[in-house]
């Protein structure tokens, strides 16, 4: 009997080790050969396990194709993900017992040029009637970027513990940043002498100078705003720099009303056409 009990204890220890190896993802660089060998021994000792293995491979392939589709659709790529589960249920089980499970998630990825790391906890509470799950903690880290508008939004998403809003707004924010960059680059290439991008195409503002009228300069400030609810939209403003002598001759207040007129032009023509009209009105020889 002592020999049998010792054998049982050895088997129980091996089973516990295998469970831990399956449930916990190995850290980068960790040797996984032992885990793979142990799993292979299990399948060899239980031939019916190979059927389940084929089903798992088929299911894994389906999930990978869905993940690829979502990455293409949202431009969000998840590179690493891990999860740890902790059972908080009381050991004294009764008819009115409530099952509580705490899960700690960690993932990292990127959305175009913006990389992020997200850590969050979910608490699942289950009773006989229903199952509920809430995010109890959320921490988001983004790599330093030239997009200053992003930091305030990330802080707000953490405070609200709204992970879905973070990903949805991040996707829209990146789309607008890419559009702004392409637009600035287009006008710089089309009007190289008139358009100034002192901080490159990724800047949030663009300068326009008249080649034939020194001292006249317009600055387009293009910010990307994120509302409290996560809605993303562009906000463009016009700043003017005009010599004092020209201001004294401006009896109709054209320079003073230029920012308001520019907003009206945006509403009528749209962003690209409004910028095109503004550049041509200031820089073409016939208008000069």
FIKE-245509 format. One line per field, with one value per residue (C-alpha): residue number from 1; residue in three letters; chain; z negated, y negated, x. Coordinates in steps of 0.5 Angstrom, whole numbers, plus 500, padded with zeros to 3 digits. Each point is the difference from the previous one (the first is absolute). Layout:
# residues N
resi (NUM; ...)
resn (ALA; ...)
chain (A; ...)
zz (Z; ...)
yy (Y; ...)
xx (X; ...)
This chain:
# residues 288
resi (1; 2; 3; 4; 5; 6; 7; 8; 9; 10; 11; 12; 13; 14; 15; 16; 17; 18; 19; 20; 21; 22; 23; 24; 25; 26; 27; 28; 29; 30; 31; 32; 33; 34; 35; 36; 37; 38; 39; 40; 41; 42; 43; 44; 45; 46; 47; 48; 49; 50; 51; 52; 53; 54; 55; 56; 57; 58; 59; 60; 61; 62; 63; 64; 65; 66; 67; 68; 69; 70; 71; 72; 73; 74; 75; 76; 77; 78; 79; 80; 81; 82; 83; 84; 85; 86; 87; 88; 89; 90; 91; 92; 93; 94; 95; 96; 97; 98; 99; 100; 101; 102; 103; 104; 105; 106; 107; 108; 109; 110; 111; 112; 113; 114; 115; 116; 117; 118; 119; 120; 121; 122; 123; 124; 125; 126; 127; 128; 129; 130; 131; 132; 133; 134; 135; 136; 137; 138; 139; 140; 141; 142; 143; 144; 145; 146; 147; 148; 149; 150; 151; 152; 153; 154; 155; 156; 157; 158; 159; 160; 161; 162; 163; 164; 165; 166; 167; 168; 169; 170; 171; 172; 173; 174; 175; 176; 177; 178; 179; 180; 181; 182; 183; 184; 185; 186; 187; 188; 189; 190; 191; 192; 193; 194; 195; 196; 197; 198; 199; 200; 201; 202; 203; 204; 205; 206; 207; 208; 209; 210; 211; 212; 213; 214; 215; 216; 217; 218; 219; 220; 221; 222; 223; 224; 225; 226; 227; 228; 229; 230; 231; 232; 233; 234; 235; 236; 237; 238; 239; 240; 241; 242; 243; 244; 245; 246; 247; 248; 249; 250; 251; 252; 253; 254; 255; 256; 257; 258; 259; 260; 261; 262; 263; 264; 265; 266; 267; 268; 269; 270; 271; 272; 273; 274; 275; 276; 277; 278; 279; 280; 281; 282; 283; 284; 285; 286; 287; 288)
resn (UNK; UNK; UNK; UNK; UNK; UNK; UNK; UNK; UNK; UNK; UNK; UNK; UNK; UNK; UNK; UNK; UNK; UNK; UNK; UNK; UNK; UNK; UNK; UNK; UNK; UNK; UNK; UNK; UNK; UNK; UNK; UNK; UNK; UNK; UNK; UNK; UNK; UNK; UNK; UNK; UNK; UNK; UNK; UNK; UNK; UNK; UNK; UNK; UNK; UNK; UNK; UNK; UNK; UNK; UNK; UNK; UNK; UNK; UNK; UNK; UNK; UNK; UNK; UNK; UNK; UNK; UNK; UNK; UNK; UNK; UNK; UNK; UNK; UNK; UNK; UNK; UNK; UNK; UNK; UNK; UNK; UNK; UNK; UNK; UNK; UNK; UNK; UNK; UNK; UNK; UNK; UNK; UNK; UNK; UNK; UNK; UNK; UNK; UNK; UNK; UNK; UNK; UNK; UNK; UNK; UNK; UNK; UNK; UNK; UNK; UNK; UNK; UNK; UNK; UNK; UNK; UNK; UNK; UNK; UNK; UNK; UNK; UNK; UNK; UNK; UNK; UNK; UNK; UNK; UNK; UNK; UNK; UNK; UNK; UNK; UNK; UNK; UNK; UNK; UNK; UNK; UNK; UNK; UNK; UNK; UNK; UNK; UNK; UNK; UNK; UNK; UNK; UNK; UNK; UNK; UNK; UNK; UNK; UNK; UNK; UNK; UNK; UNK; UNK; UNK; UNK; UNK; UNK; UNK; UNK; UNK; UNK; UNK; UNK; UNK; UNK; UNK; UNK; UNK; UNK; UNK; UNK; UNK; UNK; UNK; UNK; UNK; UNK; UNK; UNK; UNK; UNK; UNK; UNK; UNK; UNK; UNK; UNK; UNK; UNK; UNK; UNK; UNK; UNK; UNK; UNK; UNK; UNK; UNK; UNK; UNK; UNK; UNK; UNK; UNK; UNK; UNK; UNK; UNK; UNK; UNK; UNK; UNK; UNK; UNK; UNK; UNK; UNK; UNK; UNK; UNK; UNK; UNK; UNK; UNK; UNK; UNK; UNK; UNK; UNK; UNK; UNK; UNK; UNK; UNK; UNK; UNK; UNK; UNK; UNK; UNK; UNK; UNK; UNK; UNK; UNK; UNK; UNK; UNK; UNK; UNK; UNK; UNK; UNK; UNK; UNK; UNK; UNK; UNK; UNK; UNK; UNK; UNK; UNK; UNK; UNK; UNK; UNK; UNK; UNK; UNK; UNK; UNK; UNK; UNK; UNK; UNK; UNK)
chain (A; A; A; A; A; A; A; A; A; A; A; A; A; A; A; A; A; A; A; A; A; A; A; A; A; A; A; A; A; A; A; A; A; A; A; A; A; A; A; A; A; A; A; A; A; A; A; A; A; A; A; A; A; A; A; A; A; A; A; A; A; A; A; A; A; A; A; A; A; A; A; A; A; A; A; A; A; A; A; A; A; A; A; A; A; A; A; A; A; A; A; A; A; A; A; A; A; A; A; A; A; A; A; A; A; A; A; A; A; A; A; A; A; A; A; A; A; A; A; A; A; A; A; A; A; A; A; A; A; A; A; A; A; A; A; A; A; A; A; A; A; A; A; A; A; A; A; A; A; A; A; A; A; A; A; A; A; A; A; A; A; A; A; A; A; A; A; A; A; A; A; A; A; A; A; A; A; A; A; A; A; A; A; A; A; A; A; A; A; A; A; A; A; A; A; A; A; A; A; A; A; A; A; A; A; A; A; A; A; A; A; A; A; A; A; A; A; A; A; A; A; A; A; A; A; A; A; A; A; A; A; A; A; A; A; A; A; A; A; A; A; A; A; A; A; A; A; A; A; A; A; A; A; A; A; A; A; A; A; A; A; A; A; A; A; A; A; A; A; A; A; A; A; A; A; A; A; A; A; A; A; A; A; A; A; A; A; A)
zz (500; 498; 507; 504; 496; 502; 507; 500; 497; 505; 505; 497; 500; 508; 501; 496; 504; 507; 498; 498; 507; 504; 496; 500; 506; 500; 500; 506; 500; 495; 502; 502; 502; 494; 500; 507; 498; 495; 504; 505; 495; 498; 507; 501; 494; 502; 507; 500; 499; 507; 502; 495; 503; 507; 498; 496; 506; 504; 495; 500; 507; 500; 495; 503; 506; 496; 497; 507; 502; 494; 501; 507; 498; 494; 502; 492; 500; 493; 500; 493; 495; 493; 495; 493; 496; 493; 496; 495; 498; 493; 498; 496; 506; 498; 504; 500; 502; 505; 505; 501; 505; 500; 507; 501; 508; 503; 507; 505; 507; 505; 504; 506; 497; 493; 495; 494; 494; 496; 493; 497; 495; 501; 494; 502; 495; 502; 496; 502; 503; 505; 501; 500; 502; 498; 501; 493; 502; 507; 501; 507; 503; 506; 503; 501; 506; 503; 500; 493; 501; 498; 493; 497; 503; 497; 493; 501; 503; 494; 495; 503; 501; 507; 504; 506; 501; 499; 506; 504; 499; 502; 506; 502; 498; 504; 506; 499; 499; 506; 504; 497; 502; 507; 501; 498; 504; 506; 499; 499; 506; 504; 498; 497; 500; 496; 495; 494; 496; 494; 496; 506; 503; 493; 497; 498; 504; 507; 502; 506; 503; 506; 504; 503; 494; 494; 493; 502; 497; 498; 495; 500; 493; 501; 494; 499; 494; 496; 496; 493; 504; 504; 507; 504; 505; 503; 498; 504; 499; 504; 497; 504; 500; 504; 500; 496; 506; 503; 494; 500; 507; 499; 499; 501; 495; 504; 496; 494; 502; 504; 495; 500; 507; 501; 495; 505; 506; 496; 499; 508; 503; 496; 497; 506; 505; 494; 500; 507; 501; 494; 503; 507; 498; 496; 504; 508; 504; 503; 493; 498)
yy (500; 495; 501; 499; 494; 497; 502; 496; 494; 500; 500; 495; 495; 502; 498; 493; 498; 502; 496; 494; 501; 500; 494; 495; 497; 501; 493; 498; 505; 505; 507; 503; 507; 503; 498; 503; 506; 501; 498; 505; 506; 498; 501; 507; 503; 497; 502; 496; 494; 499; 499; 495; 497; 500; 496; 495; 499; 499; 495; 497; 499; 497; 495; 498; 498; 496; 496; 499; 497; 496; 497; 498; 497; 496; 499; 502; 506; 504; 503; 503; 502; 503; 502; 502; 503; 500; 503; 496; 504; 502; 507; 501; 502; 499; 499; 493; 500; 494; 502; 495; 500; 495; 500; 496; 498; 497; 498; 496; 498; 494; 496; 498; 495; 500; 506; 502; 504; 502; 503; 501; 504; 503; 503; 505; 502; 505; 503; 504; 495; 496; 499; 493; 497; 493; 497; 498; 498; 497; 497; 498; 498; 497; 499; 492; 497; 493; 501; 496; 501; 507; 500; 496; 505; 506; 497; 499; 508; 502; 496; 503; 507; 500; 505; 500; 492; 500; 505; 497; 493; 502; 503; 493; 496; 503; 500; 492; 500; 503; 496; 494; 502; 502; 493; 496; 504; 499; 493; 499; 504; 496; 493; 501; 493; 497; 506; 501; 506; 498; 507; 504; 503; 503; 493; 497; 494; 497; 493; 497; 494; 496; 500; 493; 497; 500; 500; 503; 507; 504; 506; 506; 503; 507; 504; 506; 500; 506; 498; 503; 506; 502; 496; 498; 494; 495; 493; 495; 492; 495; 495; 494; 496; 494; 493; 495; 495; 505; 500; 493; 500; 506; 495; 506; 504; 506; 503; 499; 504; 505; 506; 500; 500; 505; 505; 498; 502; 507; 501; 499; 503; 505; 500; 501; 495; 495; 500; 500; 494; 497; 501; 498; 494; 498; 502; 500; 495; 498; 499; 496)
xx (500; 506; 503; 493; 499; 507; 498; 494; 503; 505; 495; 496; 506; 501; 493; 501; 506; 497; 494; 504; 504; 494; 496; 506; 503; 508; 504; 504; 506; 498; 501; 494; 503; 498; 493; 499; 503; 495; 494; 503; 500; 493; 497; 504; 497; 493; 500; 493; 503; 503; 493; 499; 506; 498; 494; 504; 504; 494; 497; 507; 501; 493; 501; 507; 496; 495; 505; 504; 493; 499; 507; 499; 493; 503; 507; 501; 506; 500; 507; 500; 495; 500; 494; 501; 493; 499; 494; 497; 495; 499; 502; 494; 495; 492; 494; 501; 507; 502; 506; 505; 506; 505; 504; 506; 502; 506; 500; 505; 499; 500; 495; 504; 506; 497; 502; 497; 500; 493; 499; 493; 497; 493; 495; 495; 495; 495; 494; 494; 497; 505; 507; 503; 507; 503; 507; 503; 506; 503; 507; 502; 507; 502; 506; 502; 498; 499; 493; 498; 493; 500; 503; 494; 495; 504; 500; 492; 499; 504; 496; 493; 503; 497; 505; 495; 500; 507; 501; 494; 503; 507; 498; 497; 505; 506; 495; 500; 507; 502; 495; 503; 507; 498; 497; 505; 505; 496; 500; 507; 502; 495; 502; 507; 502; 494; 498; 504; 501; 505; 499; 498; 494; 498; 500; 493; 501; 502; 502; 498; 505; 499; 506; 499; 498; 505; 497; 493; 499; 494; 501; 495; 499; 497; 499; 496; 495; 497; 494; 498; 496; 506; 498; 505; 500; 505; 500; 503; 502; 503; 505; 503; 506; 500; 504; 498; 500; 495; 495; 500; 497; 495; 494; 495; 503; 502; 506; 496; 494; 505; 499; 493; 499; 505; 495; 495; 504; 501; 493; 499; 506; 503; 507; 504; 496; 500; 508; 501; 495; 504; 507; 498; 497; 506; 506; 498; 502; 494; 497; 506)
